[in-house]
Amino acid sequence: MHSIHETLLQCGFTFPLYFQTMFVTVEKYSGPAKILLGLIALTFIGFGVSTVASPGSDYIVKVGDQKVSEHDLNNAMQNVQATGGNESRDAIFEVLVQRALLTEGAKQMGITVSPEQLKQIIVDDPSFHDAEGKFSQALLNQYLSQRYLTEDQFVEEIRAQFALQNLMNLVQNGTLVSDAQAKQLIGLTQSERTVRTVSFNPQEFASQVKIDDAALKKYYEANKKDYVIPQAVKLEYVALDAKDLAAKQVVSEEELRAEFEKNSKAIKPKREIAHILFPVEQDAPDNVRMAAKAEAEKVLAQIKAKPSKFASLAKQHSRDIASAENGGNLGYLAKDGGLLKEFEDSAFSLKKGEISDLVQTAAGYHIITILNIQDTPSFDQEKGRIEAELKQKKAVSAFNEAKEKLAEEAFNHPESLIETAKKTGLKLEAPEDWLTKENGKAAGMPDNLINAVFSEDVIKKKHNSEPITVGEGLIWVVRAKEVREEVTQPFEKAKEYVRADYLRTETARLADTQAKHALAELQKGGKPDLKWSPVSQLTAEQARQSMPPEAYGQLIKARPAKDKPAYVLLSDLPAPVLVEVQAITPPQRVDEQLVPAKQALTEIQTKNAYNSLLTYLRGNIKQQQGAQKVNNSATE
């Protein structure tokens, strides 16, 4: 699993060192905070300068003094898609709003860095140093020119990044989990329960339901929305796929050798590096630092005794969540200053299979090993990769030309895709199924495609759509062959559906009522006549796998008192289930589970603290709608 930084580098992005520092910070988070910080970092990459025509015309929403514009949203979408993300436009917009809230909140809380400090960060960044290691204004100007930024804008951008980082650090550092809390979590989620159950099958109550036309009509009138036949369309479309174009590209031997010679000087040897991380904040107190070091030394001793256990111990002990899942493997990395200096120096001094001593960096303590060493490759070794890259470059050029031609032909023949298909050489597809918004979403169609299909131009005027980006390197133009308007079925046509729905609703209500009555009687000490299952042992893992989260949450709260069982009625299931919990057996080896339990609780508390902060900021920072829209056109 690659880090955000590695993935972006593979996509061709380059960053100054201060951005690399941000990505290192992002990687120490997990769950929603990590995703959010990653997207926040990405959205700063590639922003340009916008012009203002009139008040409100240059943004979708204004949060305090922070504007979120279509330009911001388009750049964020492109950057996220470049890393393999498939988040919707609405989801990315919500992240940008959260970024604006956090930026404004950091400003209101006085979390800032002075202009002098920020400029010093830029001067100290090796990305802007010449061959003699001195700051080069020319290199900085080149970088700013590529991103269409002034120096002042760049400084403000860094200020916003560090303010966000510091605010998120406050959220993260404010969540401290004790051993007692972790043990309580382990007890709740890892104990084994002695149980028996009884289910209340709704079908068994069918004979008690009285069905007549009056009852059915009343139910129909109360639930008319369930008997609406939605608007639907039969489509025809042409698809332009970059993969098809890539397969047709030809690269000569001369082109391959020229490309190899051009890039061979920049190709550096790489090492496949794995590590185990024991994080320690730079300003952590001595007792915290010593505890982390002691734990690291204990694991190091185990690895030195049996090096083959490195991967399994990394999965168990490393706090670098992304690499731990892969046995600590960080992938192939070059010695190019992209890593923390102490880490890089140690990693590139080791032989293959050798284990380092403890390596201390700004991130904490590391145990490092080298899985493989990749020397500078020869032409024959690189030939396949270079050929694929050159074909891809040619395919991109061909794809852009084909996309322009597709847009032109679709515009020139707005009421027919047949001519567009002929002129572009693309196949005209015409599925016979009716497409609704609901089944389109269920089939995984992207929102922008659904919006285009059901736009006025396509569904009302029966015109060709503009080219729509359906996926990476995939463009569609669609047209409606036939349209079925939305209509509510009259009672007589819907009667059999109404009957089935009414029976299902009433039997479920009767089953639930009977289950609640039985629960109340049991809790009073009664002994209702119930068909209990045999007594069995239920582990926490079995419970998590066999029931939805709400029901699982209800179960773990049921605790027997002395010699009396506990009863719980599980909801959110196909049928009500009454559970008698006779006994709870605590888990074994609790101390061995403390570290992962603390990590889980920390993540939960961080998420809750983060959500609370956002709720507070939403309630205290004014938001103003602008003229721009999240989904302004079908082609976005």
LUMLOKOL-672626 format. One record per residue (C-alpha): residue in three letters; x, y, z. Coordinates in steps of 0.02 Angstrom, whole numbers, padded with zeros to 5 digits, always signed. Layout:
<atoms>
ALAXYZ;...
</atoms>
This chain:
<atoms>
MET+00000+00000+00000;HIS+00075+00165-00054;SER+00070+00324+00047;ILE-00019+00478-00024;HIS+00152+00555-00057;GLU+00218+00402-00152;THR+00059+00386-00255;LEU+00066+00569-00308;LEU+00250+00556-00353;GLN+00208+00407-00464;CYS+00076+00515-00548;GLY+00207+00645-00591;PHE+00176+00773-00454;THR+00325+00857-00371;PHE+00320+00952-00208;PRO+00434+01068-00109;LEU+00497+00997+00055;TYR+00366+01085+00160;PHE+00229+00987+00068;GLN+00328+00827+00097;THR+00328+00870+00283;MET+00139+00889+00274;PHE+00121+00717+00195;VAL+00227+00639+00331;THR+00110+00720+00457;VAL-00043+00655+00364;GLU+00023+00478+00365;LYS+00022+00468+00556;TYR-00167+00485+00559;SER-00291+00347+00521;GLY-00474+00335+00473;PRO-00575+00491+00426;ALA-00444+00613+00492;LYS-00312+00538+00377;ILE-00427+00542+00225;LEU-00479+00720+00260;LEU-00302+00783+00290;GLY-00244+00694+00133;LEU-00379+00774+00027;ILE-00348+00942+00109;ALA-00163+00929+00065;LEU-00206+00879-00113;THR-00327+01021-00142;PHE-00187+01147-00118;ILE-00088+01071-00262;GLY-00115+01159-00428;PHE-00229+01303-00379;GLY-00218+01451-00497;VAL-00282+01628-00497;SER-00466+01666-00527;THR-00545+01827-00585;VAL-00696+01912-00508;ALA-00836+01975-00618;SER-00963+02023-00485;PRO-00992+01990-00299;GLY-01034+01806-00272;SER-00992+01754-00449;ASP-00822+01681-00404;TYR-00875+01552-00276;ILE-00999+01415-00234;VAL-00997+01455-00050;LYS-00903+01578+00059;VAL-00857+01515+00233;GLY-00805+01664+00338;ASP-00672+01741+00224;GLN-00633+01576+00138;LYS-00707+01549-00036;VAL-00740+01378-00113;SER-00754+01397-00302;GLU-00787+01286-00453;HIS-00603+01310-00495;ASP-00553+01241-00324;LEU-00674+01096-00343;ASN-00615+01051-00519;ASN-00433+01051-00464;ALA-00472+00946-00310;MET-00568+00820-00417;GLN-00423+00805-00539;ASN-00295+00782-00400;VAL-00397+00652-00306;GLN-00433+00555-00466;ALA-00246+00559-00506;THR-00214+00460-00346;GLY-00344+00328-00392;GLY-00484+00402-00286;ASN-00664+00388-00345;GLU-00752+00505-00224;SER-00903+00596-00294;ARG-00904+00781-00336;ASP-01022+00814-00189;ALA-00905+00721-00070;ILE-00753+00820-00127;PHE-00852+00982-00111;GLU-00895+00936+00069;VAL-00708+00910+00104;LEU-00670+01083+00034;VAL-00805+01159+00145;GLN-00728+01070+00294;ARG-00557+01136+00244;ALA-00628+01312+00237;LEU-00711+01290+00408;LEU-00547+01228+00484;THR-00445+01366+00402;GLU-00564+01500+00466;GLY-00573+01414+00636;ALA-00383+01409+00650;LYS-00378+01595+00611;GLN-00510+01633+00744;MET-00414+01529+00871;GLY-00254+01625+00836;ILE-00163+01473+00763;THR-00040+01554+00644;VAL+00140+01567+00586;SER+00225+01735+00557;PRO+00271+01792+00378;GLU+00455+01792+00430;GLN+00446+01610+00487;LEU+00355+01558+00328;LYS+00480+01644+00215;GLN+00620+01560+00312;ILE+00536+01392+00279;ILE+00545+01428+00093;VAL+00727+01487+00101;ASP+00777+01330+00197;ASP+00686+01212+00077;PRO+00814+01110-00024;SER+00689+01108-00168;PHE+00740+01289-00200;HIS+00929+01267-00176;ASP+01054+01272-00318;ALA+01200+01153-00346;GLU+01300+01242-00210;GLY+01161+01218-00083;LYS+01110+01401-00081;PHE+00935+01472-00098;SER+00894+01510-00280;GLN+00761+01641-00317;ALA+00760+01576-00497;LEU+00707+01401-00441;LEU+00570+01475-00332;ASN+00510+01585-00475;GLN+00507+01435-00591;TYR+00400+01338-00468;LEU+00282+01486-00442;SER+00267+01511-00630;GLN+00218+01329-00655;ARG+00078+01351-00529;TYR+00026+01527-00581;LEU+00057+01597-00407;THR+00138+01754-00340;GLU+00262+01739-00198;ASP+00138+01816-00076;GLN+00003+01692-00128;PHE+00126+01550-00102;VAL+00170+01613+00072;GLU-00016+01624+00116;GLU-00043+01448+00050;ILE+00093+01379+00164;ARG+00021+01478+00310;ALA-00150+01397+00282;GLN-00072+01223+00272;PHE+00024+01241+00434;ALA-00126+01316+00523;LEU-00230+01165+00470;GLN-00092+01047+00524;ASN-00077+01128+00694;LEU-00266+01127+00720;MET-00276+00941+00677;ASN-00128+00908+00793;LEU-00227+00990+00934;VAL-00373+00873+00897;GLN-00260+00720+00889;ASN-00159+00763+01044;GLY-00315+00798+01145;THR-00367+00615+01143;LEU-00281+00517+01282;VAL-00336+00339+01318;SER-00300+00253+01485;ASP-00267+00068+01515;ALA-00432+00058+01609;GLN-00529+00125+01459;ALA-00440+00004+01343;LYS-00477-00143+01459;GLN-00660-00093+01466;LEU-00667-00093+01275;ILE-00583-00264+01267;GLY-00704-00332+01395;LEU-00853-00268+01296;THR-00796-00325+01125;GLN-00694-00483+01158;SER-00795-00576+01290;GLU-00887-00739+01252;ARG-01072-00747+01294;THR-01180-00895+01344;VAL-01346-00862+01258;ARG-01508-00932+01193;THR-01627-00844+01075;VAL-01804-00842+01009;SER-01860-00764+00846;PHE-02031-00690+00810;ASN-02065-00732+00627;PRO-02185-00603+00553;GLN-02258-00734+00434;GLU-02330-00828+00583;PHE-02445-00678+00616;ALA-02519-00672+00440;SER-02683-00755+00494;GLN-02713-00614+00618;VAL-02711-00478+00484;LYS-02882-00426+00419;ILE-02871-00370+00237;ASP-03011-00278+00147;ASP-03020-00141+00015;ALA-03049-00006+00143;ALA-02888-00050+00237;LEU-02791-00065+00075;LYS-02853+00103+00007;LYS-02810+00188+00171;TYR-02634+00112+00164;TYR-02617+00162-00020;GLU-02664+00343+00015;ALA-02539+00353+00160;ASN-02398+00279+00055;LYS-02433+00343-00121;LYS-02250+00388-00145;ASP-02208+00202-00145;TYR-02315+00174-00300;VAL-02236+00302-00413;ILE-02163+00236-00575;PRO-02009+00349-00593;GLN-01955+00443-00747;ALA-01850+00330-00858;VAL-01756+00337-01021;LYS-01692+00217-01154;LEU-01519+00275-01203;GLU-01401+00265-01348;TYR-01220+00317-01326;VAL-01045+00314-01398;ALA-00893+00286-01287;LEU-00715+00348-01314;ASP-00592+00242-01213;ALA-00409+00293-01193;LYS-00362+00109-01169;ASP-00415+00069-01347;LEU-00306+00210-01412;ALA-00156+00158-01306;ALA-00157-00017-01384;LYS-00145+00059-01559;GLN+00009+00167-01526;VAL+00178+00117-01601;VAL+00349+00166-01529;SER+00510+00141-01629;GLU+00673+00071-01562;GLU+00754+00241-01593;GLU+00624+00328-01487;LEU+00650+00202-01347;ARG+00839+00224-01344;ALA+00826+00414-01352;GLU+00706+00416-01205;PHE+00818+00297-01105;GLU+00972+00405-01136;LYS+00877+00561-01087;ASN+00819+00488-00922;SER+00961+00369-00876;LYS+01059+00502-00779;ALA+00908+00537-00670;ILE+00874+00354-00631;LYS+00939+00316-00458;PRO+00962+00147-00375;LYS+00816+00101-00263;ARG+00791-00008-00111;GLU+00637-00101-00056;ILE+00627-00044+00125;ALA+00522-00108+00269;HIS+00512-00029+00442;ILE+00424-00039+00608;LEU+00377+00130+00681;PHE+00357+00176+00865;PRO+00299+00358+00852;VAL+00349+00491+00978;GLU+00305+00675+00963;GLN+00460+00786+00960;ASP+00404+00878+01116;ALA+00346+00721+01208;PRO+00396+00709+01393;ASP+00543+00597+01439;ASN+00435+00459+01516;VAL+00333+00443+01354;ARG+00492+00440+01248;MET+00575+00310+01360;ALA+00420+00199+01357;ALA+00416+00202+01167;LYS+00602+00165+01159;ALA+00586+00020+01281;GLU+00446-00056+01177;ALA+00550-00033+01019;GLU+00703-00116+01098;LYS+00596-00264+01154;VAL+00534-00292+00975;LEU+00709-00265+00904;ALA+00776-00404+01015;GLN+00641-00522+00950;ILE+00686-00479+00769;LYS+00874-00497+00798;ALA+00840-00669+00871;LYS+00730-00719+00723;PRO+00739-00599+00572;SER+00608-00700+00477;LYS+00477-00633+00599;PHE+00502-00452+00541;ALA+00342-00444+00437;SER+00231-00524+00568;LEU+00302-00413+00706;ALA+00277-00260+00595;LYS+00093-00304+00574;GLN+00078-00325+00762;HIS+00179-00178+00828;SER+00207-00043+00694;ARG+00104+00116+00714;ASP+00128+00160+00530;ILE-00045+00095+00486;ALA-00022+00099+00297;SER+00139-00004+00291;ALA+00102-00114+00443;GLU-00036-00202+00347;ASN+00097-00252+00219;GLY+00227-00312+00345;GLY+00306-00140+00358;ASN+00345-00133+00171;LEU+00365+00046+00107;GLY+00402-00009-00072;TYR+00552+00039-00179;LEU+00625+00208-00129;ALA+00774+00307-00193;LYS+00900+00405-00091;ASP+00842+00575-00150;GLY+00806+00674+00008;GLY+00623+00626+00007;LEU+00639+00533+00173;LEU+00686+00590+00347;LYS+00877+00607+00344;GLU+00918+00486+00487;PHE+00799+00357+00412;GLU+00872+00375+00237;ASP+01053+00368+00297;SER+01021+00208+00394;ALA+00918+00123+00257;PHE+01050+00153+00124;SER+01192+00093+00234;LEU+01115-00081+00261;LYS+01144-00237+00158;LYS+01000-00341+00092;GLY+00917-00435+00236;GLU+01013-00338+00369;ILE+00918-00268+00519;SER+00960-00094+00585;ASP+00980-00045+00766;LEU+00850+00079+00830;VAL+00846+00232+00717;GLN+00780+00392+00797;THR+00698+00523+00686;ALA+00577+00666+00709;ALA+00437+00538+00690;GLY+00499+00423+00830;TYR+00596+00258+00833;HIS+00614+00144+00682;ILE+00677-00033+00652;ILE+00729-00045+00469;THR+00769-00189+00353;ILE+00810-00201+00167;LEU+00705-00326+00069;ASN+00784-00297-00101;ILE+00913-00186-00187;GLN+00879-00122-00363;ASP+01033-00059-00455;THR+01025+00066-00599;PRO+00931-00032-00733;SER+00997-00067-00908;PHE+00908-00022-01070;ASP+00838-00198-01088;GLN+00770-00192-00910;GLU+00688-00022-00938;LYS+00631-00050-01117;GLY+00459-00118-01073;ARG+00422+00020-00950;ILE+00482+00158-01068;GLU+00380+00086-01212;ALA+00223+00085-01103;GLU+00254+00265-01048;LEU+00284+00328-01225;LYS+00130+00237-01288;GLN+00032+00316-01147;LYS+00097+00490-01193;LYS+00050+00463-01375;ALA-00118+00393-01321;VAL-00152+00548-01216;SER-00120+00659-01367;ALA-00228+00547-01478;PHE-00363+00542-01344;ASN-00370+00732-01331;GLU-00385+00748-01520;ALA-00520+00614-01525;LYS-00612+00698-01381;GLU-00613+00864-01476;LYS-00677+00779-01633;LEU-00812+00688-01534;ALA-00871+00851-01455;GLU-00872+00936-01626;GLU-00971+00799-01713;ALA-01096+00781-01570;PHE-01125+00970-01579;ASN-01140+00973-01770;HIS-01270+00832-01769;PRO-01366+00867-01607;GLU-01517+00758-01647;SER-01426+00601-01702;LEU-01284+00496-01633;ILE-01278+00390-01790;GLU-01183+00523-01886;THR-01071+00557-01736;ALA-01027+00372-01726;LYS-00988+00365-01913;LYS-00879+00520-01912;THR-00779+00465-01758;GLY-00770+00279-01794;LEU-00848+00237-01625;LYS-00977+00101-01598;LEU-01155+00157-01563;GLU-01225+00065-01411;ALA-01414+00056-01382;PRO-01465-00051-01230;GLU-01651-00093-01222;ASP-01672-00077-01032;TRP-01760+00072-00955;LEU-01641+00178-00851;THR-01701+00272-00697;LYS-01598+00380-00580;GLU-01616+00248-00445;ASN-01559+00097-00545;GLY-01422+00202-00624;LYS-01351+00239-00451;ALA-01373+00056-00401;ALA-01274+00003-00555;GLY-01131+00119-00505;MET-01156+00254-00637;PRO-01065+00414-00586;ASP-01172+00562-00533;ASN-01118+00673-00678;LEU-01175+00542-00804;ILE-01345+00523-00720;ASN-01363+00712-00712;ALA-01323+00725-00898;VAL-01446+00587-00946;PHE-01587+00672-00851;SER-01542+00849-00903;GLU-01666+00954-01004;ASP-01559+00948-01162;VAL-01554+00758-01165;ILE-01721+00704-01092;LYS-01832+00846-01152;LYS-01752+00906-01314;LYS-01681+00734-01360;HIS-01514+00816-01404;ASN-01342+00738-01389;SER-01256+00774-01226;GLU-01088+00858-01215;PRO-00943+00737-01187;ILE-00956+00666-01010;THR-00807+00601-00910;VAL-00871+00432-00849;GLY-00706+00368-00779;GLU-00519+00389-00801;GLY-00488+00399-00989;LEU-00670+00360-01030;ILE-00787+00485-01116;TRP-00969+00459-01163;VAL-01092+00556-01269;VAL-01272+00503-01235;ARG-01442+00533-01315;ALA-01619+00484-01262;LYS-01707+00369-01386;GLU-01866+00355-01284;VAL-01929+00438-01124;ARG-02057+00374-00997;GLU-02124+00512-00884;GLU-02151+00489-00698;VAL-02326+00431-00650;THR-02415+00372-00493;GLN-02501+00203-00518;PRO-02689+00210-00482;PHE-02750+00102-00338;GLU-02827-00033-00447;LYS-02665-00059-00544;ALA-02558-00058-00387;LYS-02680-00159-00282;GLU-02581-00321-00276;TYR-02422-00227-00228;VAL-02520-00132-00096;ARG-02589-00296-00026;ALA-02414-00371-00011;ASP-02343-00213+00069;TYR-02489-00197+00190;LEU-02474-00380+00244;ARG-02286-00364+00269;THR-02306-00204+00371;GLU-02444-00272+00482;THR-02361-00440+00516;ALA-02198-00350+00560;ARG-02295-00237+00680;LEU-02380-00385+00764;ALA-02215-00481+00780;ASP-02131-00328+00857;THR-02276-00302+00979;GLN-02270-00485+01033;ALA-02081-00478+01055;LYS-02091-00320+01163;HIS-02229-00399+01268;ALA-02121-00554+01297;LEU-01970-00446+01344;ALA-02072-00346+01469;GLU-02138-00507+01549;LEU-01963-00583+01563;GLN-01893-00425+01640;LYS-02029-00434+01773;GLY-01977-00612+01816;GLY-02114-00698+01717;LYS-02096-00857+01614;PRO-02189-00834+01449;ASP-02209-00986+01336;LEU-02071-00959+01208;LYS-01981-01074+01085;TRP-01802-01046+01145;SER-01655-01109+01044;PRO-01527-01226+01128;VAL-01400-01137+01238;SER-01241-01094+01142;GLN-01078-00996+01157;LEU-01069-00835+01055;THR-00901-00751+01027;ALA-00886-00565+00994;GLU-00820-00601+00818;GLN-00970-00714+00779;ALA-01088-00579+00842;ARG-01005-00443+00736;GLN-01015-00550+00580;SER-01194-00610+00603;MET-01286-00449+00648;PRO-01292-00267+00597;PRO-01199-00136+00702;GLU-01355-00074+00795;ALA-01403-00249+00850;TYR-01223-00288+00900;GLY-01217-00128+01003;GLN-01377-00181+01093;LEU-01307-00354+01130;ILE-01143-00300+01210;LYS-01238-00186+01330;ALA-01338-00333+01400;ARG-01250-00393+01558;PRO-01319-00524+01680;ALA-01337-00469+01862;LYS-01283-00600+01991;ASP-01378-00759+01949;LYS-01508-00674+01841;PRO-01491-00673+01651;ALA-01503-00514+01549;TYR-01627-00495+01406;VAL-01611-00389+01250;LEU-01725-00369+01100;LEU-01621-00348+00944;SER-01688-00228+00812;ASP-01632-00190+00634;LEU-01652-00374+00588;PRO-01773-00461+00466;ALA-01871-00521+00619;PRO-01866-00469+00803;VAL-01745-00579+00901;LEU-01751-00594+01090;VAL-01584-00643+01169;GLU-01559-00712+01343;VAL-01379-00681+01400;GLN-01346-00807+01538;ALA-01161-00773+01569;ILE-01013-00674+01503;THR-00839-00750+01500;PRO-00699-00617+01500;PRO-00563-00630+01366;GLN-00392-00704+01401;ARG-00224-00613+01387;VAL-00301-00440+01401;ASP-00131-00355+01421;GLU-00076-00414+01249;GLN-00225-00325+01171;LEU-00200-00157+01258;VAL-00102-00074+01117;PRO-00226-00109+00975;ALA-00371-00069+01092;LYS-00293+00100+01134;GLN-00267+00133+00949;ALA-00450+00093+00912;LEU-00512+00204+01054;THR-00395+00345+01004;GLU-00464+00339+00827;ILE-00643+00341+00891;GLN-00608+00486+01009;THR-00513+00582+00875;LYS-00658+00559+00755;ASN-00783+00617+00887;ALA-00674+00767+00933;TYR-00653+00812+00751;ASN-00841+00799+00717;SER-00877+00904+00872;LEU-00755+01036+00813;LEU-00837+01042+00641;THR-01010+01055+00720;TYR-00951+01200+00827;LEU-00871+01288+00678;ARG-01026+01266+00570;GLY-01131+01346+00706;ASN-01014+01494+00732;ILE-00945+01535+00559;LYS-01059+01620+00434;GLN-01082+01535+00265;GLN-01141+01629+00111;GLN-01199+01547-00052;GLY-01123+01611-00214;ALA-01180+01605-00394;GLN-01075+01454-00443;LYS-01141+01276-00423;VAL-01067+01110-00366;ASN-01132+01020-00520;ASN-01142+01161-00645;SER-01139+01056-00802;ALA-01155+00877-00855;THR-00977+00868-00916;GLU-00895+00908-00751;
</atoms>
